[in-house]
Amino acid sequence: MGRARYWFDTTLTRGTSALVGWLALGCLVVVLPASAVLVWTDPQAPTSRTGRLAAVWRLTGETLRLGGATGPLLRVLLSVLLALVALVYVSTLVGLITTGLTERLTALRRGRSVVIEQGHSVVLGWSEQVFTVVSELVAANANQRYGAVAVLADRNKTTMEEALSGKMGNTGRTRLICRSGSPTDPARLALTQPGAASAVLVLPHDDPSSDPEVVKTLLALRSALGGAEGPPVVAAVRDDRYRLAASLAAGRRGTVLESDAITARLIVQSARRPGLSLVYRDLLDFAGDEFYLTSDPALTGRSFCDALLAYATSSVVGVLRDGKALLNPPPHTLIGTGDRLIVVTRDDDTARLSDCSGLVDESAMTPWQPVSARAERVLILGWNRRASLIVDQLGRYAVHGSVIAVVADRQEVTAEQVREAGRDFATRLTITFRTGDVTRPETLRGLDIDSYDSVVVLGPDPVAGQKPDETDNRTLVTLLVLHLLEQESGRELPVVTEMTDDRNRTLAPISPGADVIISGKLIGLLMAQISQNWHLAAVFEELFSPTGGQVRLRPAASYILPGCEASFATVVAAARQRGECAIGYRRHDRATAAPDHGVRINPDKSERRRWADQDEVIVIAHD
């Protein structure tokens, strides 16, 4: 039995002819006996043996498509020959069609077909920002009849589709189209039809040393457009050294964000004013109120302070003039013919004129008193590539007596590097450095943490081969140690935490309203906002500039007498007297634990509430 099987296997290795022969023999072994049984059991079959054999042949021929002709031998052979020719032709045709369909399906699965869309958004690259960017673009298209987002990355098409659908689920009317290929290859980039797109977004790489790839992608985009101006382009780099090159490659309609600098500024602002990250999160996503541009001839020639109470459901924060954003300009600034107002509102069609000056109750307003800056004490636990930027930003706000204390491993930073980061502010700022493991309680117990105004927890830089979100592991351990110290002292520490993966926010042992800066998500939100209105690039450039108008949280008692019931229009008028633009408030009561953490952006000017000592007003102001 084994020898027979071995002989059979050997014959199969002889090629196609052996396979065809065995196939024919197998068919005959089955068809001939079955045909004979059918003929011999048929009452109407011929009675003679010759007639029955002829009937068996005809039935076999019909089954195997061999013609089945009877008569002289030559006729039978010619019938078999024609049947074989027809069989070969049909088999070949089926094989060609199958091969063509297989190749086409393989190409489609690999994402190598051209995108035939108009007015779609193109996302180039794959990094931690892709899920934020795509989800925000889907949200922006929610009120449109049809939308599409095309993603090109050097990954498997099916893998990208599964990852995006797993993160976002139903995308409504927006189609997600994934294509495989290197974004630095103009031929592959052309698959996304960038010339017909409404915007192109070039994502930064997870590896900080890959900024040159962003520049190369922008050059490939220029080549794919063939010299045409193309749509607005939004890109992001991590290192300031590559921002100029990326801006030159992006062209006149390009915007390049420096992610590390923006993240550092937001960390510093949140450290100085706890809760500020919650405000930015509401301002930058498409789920609530965000920045828009509007204009109305009725306000031309009037002062900026008049415009602050000219909209009931929108908050005026600045003027866009000749492409430059002026956030919180001087109150006497006149609105020119070509100027556009920068407003915070629900949508681009909700900014409607409605005089709210009659809603102001001046008796509830707190008399304006200048407040001098005070010295601040900030503790930084850990060190990474953004830490020197954080120290520099803190130094810009420092007054005489301010202190920055840094605790980190010697493998991350040296005392000389820490002092160098704040060298320009040495006359008014004291910087101390201590070596230690920030994940150990004994390291932090000797720091007198309660004496600091805020604590900044930084994760280490990712190393080669390490997933970006793995840097959050040490951050979570450090937060556990801080939580232990909070329980021992009975005081809640104002902690600002930097994380890579937004999913780790729910694991962190911190209060729900604490400041957690997800750097990738922040940059993704900014890129999505600018892609929908590239004029907003100037607004965000001013907003995150150390010298521009910035979002601030001020005590409500500086605007409204504590315990008084007043409309939000009264708050806006009180902020106007201080040279600020009020855009919302944060209440500190039981509602602070709600999903919005007490933050209310752009309330109706007629909304009335009783203002408590712990409430804060959200304003756009200059320091």
C-alpha positions in Angstrom: 0.0 0.0 0.0 2.8 2.4 0.8 4.7 1.5 -2.4 1.5 2.2 -4.4 1.1 5.6 -2.7 4.7 6.4 -3.3 4.3 5.5 -7.0 1.2 7.7 -7.2 3.0 10.6 -5.6 5.9 10.2 -8.0 3.7 10.4 -11.0 2.2 13.7 -9.7 5.6 15.3 -9.7 6.0 14.8 -13.5 4.0 17.9 -14.3 0.8 19.0 -15.9 0.4 16.0 -18.3 0.4 13.6 -15.4 -2.2 15.7 -13.5 -4.4 15.9 -16.6 -4.1 12.1 -17.1 -5.1 11.2 -13.6 -7.9 13.7 -13.7 -9.3 12.1 -16.9 -8.9 8.6 -15.5 -10.6 9.6 -12.3 -13.5 11.1 -14.2 -13.9 8.0 -16.5 -13.8 5.7 -13.5 -16.7 7.5 -12.0 -18.7 8.5 -15.1 -18.5 5.2 -17.1 -20.0 2.9 -14.5 -22.6 5.5 -13.5 -23.6 5.9 -17.2 -23.8 2.1 -17.6 -26.1 1.8 -14.6 -28.4 4.5 -15.9 -28.6 2.9 -19.4 -29.2 -0.6 -18.2 -31.9 0.5 -15.8 -33.7 2.6 -18.3 -36.8 0.9 -19.7 -36.6 2.8 -22.9 -32.9 1.9 -23.6 -32.0 -0.1 -26.7 -32.3 -3.9 -26.2 -29.2 -4.8 -28.1 -25.8 -4.7 -26.4 -24.3 -2.5 -29.2 -27.1 0.0 -28.8 -26.7 0.1 -25.1 -22.9 0.6 -25.4 -23.6 3.4 -27.8 -26.1 5.0 -25.3 -23.5 4.7 -22.5 -20.9 6.5 -24.8 -23.4 9.3 -25.6 -24.2 9.8 -21.9 -20.5 9.8 -21.0 -19.8 12.3 -23.8 -22.6 14.6 -22.7 -21.4 14.4 -19.1 -17.7 15.1 -19.9 -18.5 17.3 -22.9 -16.8 15.0 -25.3 -19.3 15.3 -28.1 -20.9 11.8 -27.7 -21.2 11.2 -31.4 -21.7 7.6 -32.6 -20.9 5.8 -35.8 -17.7 5.2 -37.6 -14.5 5.4 -35.5 -13.3 8.5 -37.4 -16.5 10.4 -36.6 -16.1 9.5 -32.9 -12.5 10.6 -32.9 -13.3 13.9 -34.6 -16.1 14.5 -32.1 -13.7 13.9 -29.2 -11.1 16.2 -30.8 -13.6 19.1 -31.3 -14.8 18.6 -27.7 -11.2 18.8 -26.4 -10.5 21.9 -28.4 -13.6 23.6 -27.0 -12.6 22.4 -23.5 -9.1 23.9 -23.9 -10.5 27.2 -25.2 -13.0 27.5 -22.3 -10.5 26.5 -19.7 -8.0 29.0 -21.1 -10.6 31.8 -21.2 -11.6 31.0 -17.6 -8.0 31.0 -16.5 -7.3 34.3 -18.1 -10.4 35.9 -16.6 -9.5 34.4 -13.2 -5.9 35.7 -13.4 -7.1 39.2 -14.4 -9.6 39.4 -11.6 -7.1 38.0 -9.1 -4.5 40.6 -10.1 -7.1 43.4 -9.9 -8.4 42.3 -6.5 -4.8 42.0 -5.3 -4.1 45.5 -6.5 -7.2 46.8 -4.8 -6.2 45.0 -1.5 -2.8 46.6 -1.8 -4.3 50.0 -2.2 -2.7 50.8 -5.6 -5.7 52.3 -7.4 -6.3 56.0 -8.1 -8.7 57.9 -5.9 -11.4 59.5 -7.9 -12.7 62.2 -5.6 -13.1 66.0 -5.5 -12.8 68.2 -2.5 -11.6 65.4 -0.2 -8.9 65.6 2.5 -5.6 63.8 2.0 -3.6 62.6 5.0 0.0 61.6 4.3 1.9 59.4 6.7 1.0 57.2 9.7 1.7 58.2 13.3 0.1 58.8 16.7 -1.8 61.8 15.2 -3.6 59.9 12.4 -6.6 58.8 14.6 -7.1 62.3 16.0 -6.8 63.9 12.6 -9.1 61.5 10.7 -11.7 61.6 13.5 -11.8 65.4 13.5 -12.1 65.5 9.7 -15.0 63.1 10.0 -16.6 65.4 12.6 -16.0 68.4 10.4 -17.8 66.7 7.5 -20.8 65.8 9.7 -23.0 68.6 8.3 -22.0 68.0 4.7 -23.8 65.8 2.3 -20.8 63.9 1.2 -17.2 63.8 2.4 -14.1 61.7 1.9 -10.7 61.3 3.6 -7.8 59.6 1.8 -4.9 58.2 3.8 -1.6 57.3 2.2 1.0 55.5 4.2 3.7 52.9 3.8 1.5 50.2 5.4 -0.9 47.5 4.4 -4.2 48.8 3.2 -6.3 46.3 5.1 -4.3 46.9 8.3 -4.9 50.7 8.1 -8.7 50.2 7.4 -9.1 47.9 10.4 -7.1 50.2 12.7 -9.2 53.3 11.7 -12.6 51.5 11.8 -11.7 50.0 15.2 -10.9 53.4 16.6 -13.7 55.4 15.1 -16.5 53.0 14.2 -19.3 54.6 12.1 -18.0 57.5 10.1 -21.4 58.6 8.9 -21.4 60.2 5.4 -17.6 60.4 5.2 -15.8 57.7 3.3 -12.4 56.5 4.5 -10.1 55.6 1.6 -6.7 54.0 2.4 -3.9 53.6 -0.1 -0.5 51.9 0.4 2.7 53.5 -0.7 5.5 55.7 0.5 4.4 59.4 0.8 7.8 60.4 -0.4 7.2 58.7 -3.8 5.4 61.2 -6.1 4.0 58.3 -8.2 2.3 56.8 -5.1 1.3 60.2 -3.8 -0.5 60.9 -7.0 -2.9 58.0 -6.2 -4.6 60.3 -3.7 -5.4 63.0 -6.3 -3.9 65.8 -4.2 -4.6 68.4 -6.8 -8.3 67.9 -6.4 -8.2 67.8 -2.6 -9.5 70.5 -0.3 -6.5 70.1 2.0 -3.4 68.0 2.4 -2.1 67.1 5.9 1.4 65.7 6.4 1.7 64.0 9.7 4.9 64.0 11.8 6.6 60.7 12.4 6.7 59.0 15.8 10.5 59.0 15.7 11.7 62.6 16.5 14.7 62.0 14.1 12.4 61.5 11.1 11.6 65.2 10.5 13.6 65.0 7.2 11.0 62.6 6.0 8.3 65.3 6.4 10.4 67.7 4.3 10.9 64.9 1.7 7.1 64.2 1.6 6.4 67.9 1.1 8.9 67.9 -1.9 7.2 64.8 -3.3 3.8 66.6 -3.0 5.2 69.5 -5.0 6.4 67.1 -7.6 3.1 65.3 -7.8 1.2 68.6 -8.2 3.4 69.3 -11.2 4.0 73.0 -10.5 0.3 73.8 -9.8 -0.5 75.8 -6.6 -2.5 73.0 -5.2 -4.7 73.0 -2.0 -3.6 74.3 1.4 -1.0 72.1 3.1 -0.6 71.5 6.9 2.5 69.7 8.2 4.1 69.3 11.5 7.8 68.8 12.6 9.2 68.1 16.0 12.6 69.8 15.7 12.8 73.6 15.1 15.8 73.0 12.8 13.6 71.6 10.1 10.7 74.1 10.3 12.2 76.5 7.8 13.0 73.8 5.3 9.5 72.3 5.7 7.9 75.8 5.2 9.9 76.3 2.0 8.9 72.9 0.7 5.2 73.4 1.6 5.0 76.6 -0.4 2.9 79.8 -0.1 -0.3 78.0 1.1 1.6 75.7 3.5 1.5 75.8 7.3 4.1 74.0 9.3 3.6 73.5 13.0 6.4 72.9 15.5 4.9 70.2 17.7 7.5 70.2 20.5 7.4 74.0 21.0 3.5 74.1 21.0 3.4 71.2 23.5 5.9 72.9 25.8 3.9 76.2 25.7 0.7 74.4 26.6 2.4 72.5 29.5 3.7 75.8 30.8 0.4 77.6 30.5 -1.4 74.7 32.2 1.2 74.6 35.0 0.7 78.4 35.7 -3.1 78.1 35.3 -4.5 74.7 36.2 -7.4 73.6 34.1 -6.3 75.4 31.0 -5.8 72.1 29.0 -9.5 71.4 29.4 -10.3 74.8 27.8 -7.9 74.1 24.9 -9.4 70.7 24.3 -12.9 72.2 23.9 -11.6 75.0 21.7 -9.7 72.8 19.3 -12.0 69.9 18.6 -15.1 70.1 16.3 -17.5 68.8 18.9 -18.3 72.2 20.5 -17.4 75.8 19.9 -14.3 76.7 18.0 -12.6 79.6 16.2 -14.2 81.0 13.0 -13.8 84.1 10.9 -16.7 86.4 10.1 -17.3 89.9 8.8 -20.3 92.2 8.9 -20.5 95.7 7.2 -22.4 97.1 10.1 -19.3 96.9 12.3 -17.0 98.6 9.8 -15.5 101.8 11.3 -16.5 100.9 14.8 -14.1 100.1 17.6 -13.1 96.6 18.7 -14.6 97.1 22.1 -18.0 97.7 20.5 -17.9 94.3 18.8 -17.4 92.4 22.0 -21.1 92.8 22.9 -22.4 92.8 19.3 -23.1 89.0 19.2 -25.3 87.1 21.5 -24.2 83.6 20.7 -20.6 84.2 19.6 -17.5 85.6 21.4 -15.3 88.1 19.6 -11.6 87.6 20.4 -9.7 89.4 17.7 -9.2 90.8 14.2 -7.6 89.2 11.1 -6.0 92.0 9.1 -3.9 91.5 6.0 -3.4 87.8 6.9 -2.1 88.6 10.4 -4.1 87.7 13.5 -4.6 90.3 16.3 -5.9 88.6 19.3 -7.3 90.9 22.0 -6.2 94.1 20.2 -6.4 97.4 22.1 -10.1 98.3 22.7 -9.9 101.5 20.5 -8.8 99.5 17.4 -11.1 100.4 14.5 -12.5 97.6 12.4 -11.5 98.2 8.7 -13.2 97.4 5.5 -11.1 94.3 4.7 -10.9 93.1 8.3 -12.5 89.9 9.5 -13.5 89.3 13.1 -12.1 86.2 14.9 -14.9 84.7 16.9 -15.5 81.6 19.0 -18.9 80.2 18.0 -20.7 76.9 17.3 -20.5 76.9 13.5 -19.5 79.1 10.6 -23.1 80.4 10.2 -24.0 81.0 13.9 -22.3 84.4 14.2 -25.3 86.8 13.9 -25.4 90.4 15.1 -27.4 91.0 18.2 -26.7 94.0 20.5 -26.2 92.7 24.1 -25.2 96.0 25.8 -28.7 96.1 27.4 -27.9 92.9 29.3 -25.0 94.5 31.2 -25.5 95.1 35.0 -22.7 97.5 36.0 -23.6 97.3 39.7 -22.5 93.6 39.8 -19.1 94.4 38.3 -16.0 94.3 40.5 -14.0 97.6 40.3 -10.9 97.1 38.3 -7.7 96.8 40.2 -4.3 96.1 38.7 -2.8 92.8 39.9 1.0 92.5 40.0 2.7 89.3 39.0 4.0 87.1 41.8 6.9 84.6 42.0 6.0 81.1 41.1 7.5 77.8 42.2 7.4 74.9 39.7 8.7 71.3 40.2 9.6 69.3 37.1 9.9 65.5 37.5 11.7 63.8 34.7 13.4 65.1 31.6 13.0 64.8 27.8 13.7 66.7 24.6 10.9 69.2 25.4 12.1 69.9 28.9 14.5 72.7 27.9 11.7 74.4 26.0 9.5 74.2 29.1 12.2 75.8 31.3 12.7 78.5 28.7 8.9 79.2 28.6 8.7 79.3 32.4 11.6 81.7 32.4 9.8 84.2 30.2 7.0 84.5 32.7 9.3 84.5 35.8 9.6 87.4 38.1 12.2 87.9 40.8 12.1 85.1 43.3 10.7 82.5 40.9 12.0 78.9 41.3 12.2 75.9 39.0 13.3 72.6 40.6 14.2 69.6 38.4 14.5 66.0 39.5 15.7 63.5 37.0 18.2 60.7 36.4 21.7 61.5 35.3 21.1 59.4 32.3 18.5 61.9 31.1 20.2 65.2 31.9 23.0 66.9 33.8 23.0 69.9 36.1 24.9 71.9 33.4 22.2 71.2 30.8 19.4 72.3 33.2 21.2 75.5 34.1 21.9 76.2 30.4 18.1 75.9 29.6 17.4 78.9 31.9 20.6 80.8 31.5 18.8 83.8 29.9 16.6 84.3 33.0 19.2 83.7 35.7 18.8 87.2 37.2 15.2 86.6 38.2 14.9 82.8 38.2 16.5 80.2 40.5 17.0 76.8 38.9 17.9 73.8 41.1 18.7 70.2 40.0 18.6 67.0 42.0 19.5 63.5 40.8 17.0 60.8 41.7 14.5 58.2 40.6 11.1 60.0 40.4 9.3 56.6 40.6 10.5 56.1 44.2 8.7 57.7 47.2 11.9 58.4 49.1 13.1 60.6 46.3 10.1 62.9 46.4 9.5 63.0 50.1 12.4 65.2 50.7 11.3 67.9 48.2 8.7 69.6 50.3 6.2 69.2 47.3 3.5 71.2 49.1 5.6 74.4 48.7 5.3 74.3 44.9 2.5 75.9 42.9 2.5 73.1 40.3 4.2 69.8 39.5 5.1 68.9 35.9 5.5 65.2 35.2 7.5 64.4 32.0 8.0 61.0 30.4 11.3 59.9 29.0 12.1 60.1 25.3 11.3 56.8 23.4 14.4 54.7 22.5 14.9 52.9 19.2 12.5 49.9 18.9 10.3 51.1 21.7 6.6 51.9 21.1 5.8 55.5 21.8 3.1 54.8 24.4 5.6 52.7 26.4 7.1 56.0 27.7 3.8 56.5 29.6 4.6 53.5 31.9 7.1 55.5 34.0 4.7 58.5 34.0 2.0 56.3 35.5 4.3 55.0 38.2 5.4 58.6 39.1 1.7 59.6 39.3 1.0 56.7 41.7 3.9 57.9 44.0 2.5 61.5 43.9 -1.0 60.2 44.7 0.6 58.4 47.8 2.1 61.7 48.9 -1.3 63.4 48.4 -2.9 60.9 50.7 -0.1 61.4 53.3 -0.4 65.2 53.3 -4.1 65.5 52.7 -3.5 68.1 49.9 -4.3 67.7 46.2 -1.3 68.6 44.2 -1.8 70.7 41.0 -0.2 68.2 38.6 0.4 68.7 34.8 1.1 65.4 33.1 2.5 64.8 29.6 1.4 61.5 28.0 1.7 59.9 24.6 -1.4 57.7 24.4 -4.8 59.1 25.3 -6.0 55.7 26.5 -3.6 56.0 29.4 -5.4 59.1 30.7 -8.1 56.8 32.2 -5.4 54.8 34.0 -3.7 57.7 35.6 -4.4 58.2 39.4 -5.4 61.8 39.1 -8.6 63.8 39.4 -10.8 63.8 36.3 -10.3 67.5 35.7 -6.5 67.4 36.0 -4.3 68.7 33.2 -3.1 65.9 31.0 -1.3 67.0 27.8 -1.5 64.5 25.0 1.0 66.0 22.6 0.0 63.9 19.6 -3.7 64.7 20.1 -3.0 68.4 20.5 -1.1 68.6 17.3 -3.7 66.5 15.5 -6.5 68.8 16.6 -4.6 71.9 15.4 -3.8 70.3 12.0 -7.5 69.4 11.5 -8.7 72.9 12.4 -6.2 74.6 10.0 -7.0 72.2 7.2 -10.6 73.3 7.3 -9.7 77.0 7.3 -6.1 77.7 6.6 -6.5 81.4 7.7 -6.7 80.0 11.3 -3.0 79.2 11.1 -2.3 82.9 11.9 -4.8 82.7 14.8 -3.1 79.7 16.4 0.4 81.1 15.7 -0.6 84.1 17.8 -2.5 82.1 20.4 0.6 79.9 21.2 3.1 82.7 20.9 4.7 83.9 24.2 4.1 87.5 23.3 0.6 87.1 21.8 -2.9 87.0 23.2 -3.3 83.8 25.1 -6.1 81.9 26.9 -6.1 82.6 30.6 -8.2 81.5 33.6 -8.8 84.4 36.0 -10.7 84.4 39.3 -14.3 85.3 38.7 -14.2 87.7 41.7 -11.9 89.9 39.6 -14.9 90.6 37.3 -18.2 90.0 39.2 -18.8 90.6 42.9 -18.9 87.2 44.7 -22.5 86.0 45.3 -24.0 88.3 42.7 -26.3 87.0 40.0 -25.3 88.4 36.7 -25.5 87.7 33.0 -22.4 86.6 30.9 -22.7 89.9 29.1 -21.8 91.6 32.3 -18.7 89.4 32.6 -17.8 90.4 29.0 -18.2 94.0 29.8 -16.1 93.7 33.0 -13.3 91.9 31.0 -13.5 94.7 28.4 -12.7 97.2 31.1 -9.5 95.2 31.9 -8.6 95.0 28.2 -9.5 91.3 27.9 -11.9 89.2 25.8 -14.1 86.9 27.9 -15.1 83.7 26.1 -16.4 81.4 28.9 -16.1 80.3 32.5 -15.2 77.3 34.6 -17.5 76.6 37.6 -16.0 74.9 40.7 -18.8 72.9 42.3 -20.2 69.4 42.0 -20.5 69.9 38.3 -16.7 70.0 38.0 -16.8 66.2 38.0 -19.1 66.2 35.1 -17.9 65.3 31.6 -17.2 68.9 30.8 -15.3 69.4 34.1 -17.2 72.6 34.7 -15.9 74.3 31.5 -18.4 76.3 29.6 -17.2 77.9 26.3 -19.1 80.7 24.6 -22.3 80.8 26.7 -25.1 82.9 25.5 -24.7 86.5 26.6 -28.1 86.4 28.3 -27.2 83.4 30.4 -27.5 84.3 34.1 -25.9 82.6 37.1 -24.8 83.3 40.6 -21.0 83.7 40.6 -19.0 82.0 43.4 -15.5 82.7 44.8 -14.1 79.5 43.3 -15.4 80.2 39.7 -13.0 81.2 37.0 -13.5 83.3 33.9 -11.8 82.2 30.6 -10.4 85.2 28.8 -8.0 86.0 25.9 -5.5 88.4 27.4 -1.9 89.5 27.3 0.4 89.1 30.3 
